[in-house]
Amino acid sequence: MRLINRHPDRGGRLLLILLPFALLLFAYFTGSAARLTDNPNDKLLPSASQMADAIDRLAFSEDKRSGEYLFWQDSAASLARLGMGIGIAALVGLCLGIAAGILPLFRAPLSPLLTVLSMVPPLAILPILFIVFGLGELSKVMLIVIGITPVLARDLEQRAREIPQEILIKAQTLGASTWTLILRVVLPQLLPRLLIALRLVLGSAWLFLIAAEAIAATDGLGYRIFLVRRYMAMDVILPYVVWITLLAWLMDLGLRQTTRLVFPWYEGAKA
């Protein structure tokens, strides 16, 4: 049988999913044990116990200065910024995508503008955002919004253009106004695509958040990582990176399950 035609069963698939993670963990802890054997004070590859102690200190012990549990405080701050940024970007991107994809009068100016804006590196304008919006929460949220909105809008614009013209013409023949057409025909087609597009830009949103928190913040996951790097505290940095990855994966899973449950008819929901 050709390799392209071989499909693993359920148990084999689970094994193949876990195998690369097991190999990575084995390679890491083997290297960690070797380095700590040579130098017990080595900070580059901390052991599992060292990372567990660091998480216990940050997540389950009150900070002596603030009285807060820093791990959960950082997580809550980052998730609040990320949620606000993604929510605003989704709403603005949806409106721009519909306008550029359906309305010819808006397509002419918006489509080239969105193309240009999507090419601007958001991190390059981070200093401008700090100057314009200050060092507070707004600048961090705006970096996420500016970073992912053009990408979302372009994706939704393309999806709107793919809606068959016959459907739009039939709706108008039945008396649908522009608003009715958008709300009853276009919007149901774009909402599932919006959730899928959010999954695709989730990694970028986290990148912009961490970058903003690293430069100007007093809490947050990115702030904590860049605060302890000066001490080479890898026992803190690595668990934080794993936690960020887990949160991103859970968000991706939530968006995927929402797409399947709310829009089971959409073929992209199976992806």
N, C-alpha and C positions, 0 to 999 in steps of 0.2 A: 504494500500500500504506500502511495506517495505521502510524503511528510505533510503536504498541504491538506490532505484529506483526513489526517489523524486528529481526533478530538478527544481530550481527556474526559473521563467520567467525573462525577461530582467529587469523589474523594481525591482523585488525581489532580483535579483543578485546585482544590483547597491546598494540597501539598505544594503545587507549583506556585501558588500565591504566597505561601509562607516561606518557601525555600530561600528567595533572595534576602528577605529580612533576617532569617536565621543565619545566613552566611555573613551578612554585614555585622550582626551582633557578635558572632563567633570571631570574626577578624578583629573587631574592635577590642573585645575583652582579652583576646590573646595578646594583642599588642600592648594593652594597658598593663596586663600582668607582667609582661616582659620588662616594660619601662619601670614599673614600680619595684620590681625585684632589684634592678640596677640602682634605682634612686627612689627611695620611699617618699621623698618630698617632691617628686615630679608632678607638675600641674597640667601637663599637656593632655594626657589621657587618664582622667580620674577613674577610679573603680566604681562599681555599682554602689557600694556602701558609702563612698564619699558623696556621690550625687544624691543618694537617699538622705544623707544627713543635711545636705544643703537645702533640699526641698522641704524637709521637716522643719528646718530653721525658718524658711521663708513662708511656708504655707500653713504651718500649724503652731507657730510661736509668734507672739505679738512682738512687733518691733519696739525696741526700748525708747526710741525717740517719739514716734508717732502713735504707738499703741495699735497700729493696724497690722493685718496679715498681708504682707507685701505682695505675695504671689497672687492672691485673689484680688487685691486692689489693682495691681498691674493688669490683670486679665480683664477686670470689669472696665477699666479706663480704655483699654485698647479696643475691646468689643463695642463699647459705646461709640467711639469715634468711627470705627469701621462700619457699624450698622448705619449710622447717620450718613456717612459718605456714600455708601452703596445705595441706600434708599433714595437720596437726592439724585444720584447719578442715574438710577433706574427710571425715575419719574421724568427727568429732563431728557434722557436718552430716548425714552418711549415717545415723548411729544415730538422731539426733533426727527426721529425716525419716521413717524407717521407723516409729518409735514413734508419731509424731503422725499418720501417714497410715494405719496399719494397725490399731493397737491402740486401741480406743475409750476404755479407761481412762486411757491416756496422752494421747490426743487432747484431752480436755477441758481439762487444765491447760496442756499444751505449746503448742497452737495459738495461743491468745491471747497467751501469753508470747513466742513467736517473733515474732508480729506487732508487739508493742510494742518488742521488742529491735531489730528491723530498722529501726525509725523513729528510734532513738537515733543521733545523729551521732557516729561513732567518734572523730573528731578532737576533739570537745568533751570527751571523757573522757580524753584523752591525759595531761593533768597528773595525773589520779587514778592512771593506770597507772604513771607514774613514781614517785608517792609509795608505792604499794602494792608494786610489783615492783622498784623501784630504777631506776637509769640503765643497767643492763647489757642483755644480749641479750634477756632474758625479756620486758621491757616492749615491745620492738619486735615480737617475735613475737606477743605477746598482742594488740597492736593489730590486726595482720592477722587473727588468729583471731576476735576480737570483731567486727571490721568485716565479715567475709564469711560467718561461720558462720550467722547467722540467715537471710541471703538464700539460702544453699545449702539449709538445712533447709526453708525454706518452699517452695522450688522442688521439692525431692524429695518433700515431703509432698503437694503437689498432684499430682505424677506418681503417687505411690502410691495416691491416691484414685481416679485414673483407671483403675486396673487393674480389669477387669470382675469383678464379684462372682461371676459364674458360674465363673470360673477358680478362685477361692478356695474356693467351695463344692464344686466337683468334687474339688479336692485334699484337702479335709477328708473327703469321702465315701470317698476311697481310703485314708484312715487317716493323713493327714499331720498331725503335731503342729504347734503354733505355730512352733517353731523350724524344723522342716522346711519349713513354708510360707514362712517368711521367707527361708531360705537357698536353696530350690530354685525358688521362684516369684517372690517380691518382689524379692530382690536382683538377679537377672539383668535384671529390667526397669529397675531404678534405676541400675545401674552406668553404662550408656551416657549416661543423662541427667545423671549426676554429672559426667562429663567435659565435656559440653556446658555445664553450669552453671558449671564452673570457667573455661571460656573466657569466659563472660559477666562473671565477677567479677574476671578477671585485671587489668583496668585499675584497679579499685578497690584491689586488693591492692598494686599498685605505688604507688598514691597514698599509702596508709597507710604503706608502707615508707619512701618518700622523706620524708614528713612527720616520721616518728619519727627518721630519721637526721639530718635537718636540725636537730633540737632537741638531741639528746643522742647523740653517737656520736664515735668517733675514726677511723672509716674507713667506706667505703661510698659508693655513687654519689651519694646525696642529701647526705651530709656534704660531699663534695668540691664539689658545685655551690654549696652555701650558704657554703662556706669561701671560695671565690674570688670570690663575687659582690661582696664589699666592694672588690675591686680592679677591678671591671667587666671581668673576664677572660672575655669572650664567646668568645674563641678556645678556651677550655676548656669553658665551659658548653654551647655548641651541640653540639660532638662528643659530650659526655656525654648530652645529651638524645637525640641521634640513636641513640646506642648503647643507651640504655634502651628506646627505641622498637623497635629491631631485636631486642633480647632478648625483649621482650614479644611481638613478631610471631612469633619462632621458637618461643616457648612455645605460643602459640595454634596454630601450624601443627603442632607435635608432638602436642598434644591432639586436633586434628582428624584427623590421620593415624592416631593410636592408636584413635580411635573407629571409623574406617572399617575398619581392619584387624582389630580384636578383635570389633567388633559390626557386621558388615556388614549384618545383617538389620534393624538399627534404622533407622527412616525418618529420624530426626533426624541420622544420621551423614552424610547427603547435604548437610546445610546448610553 
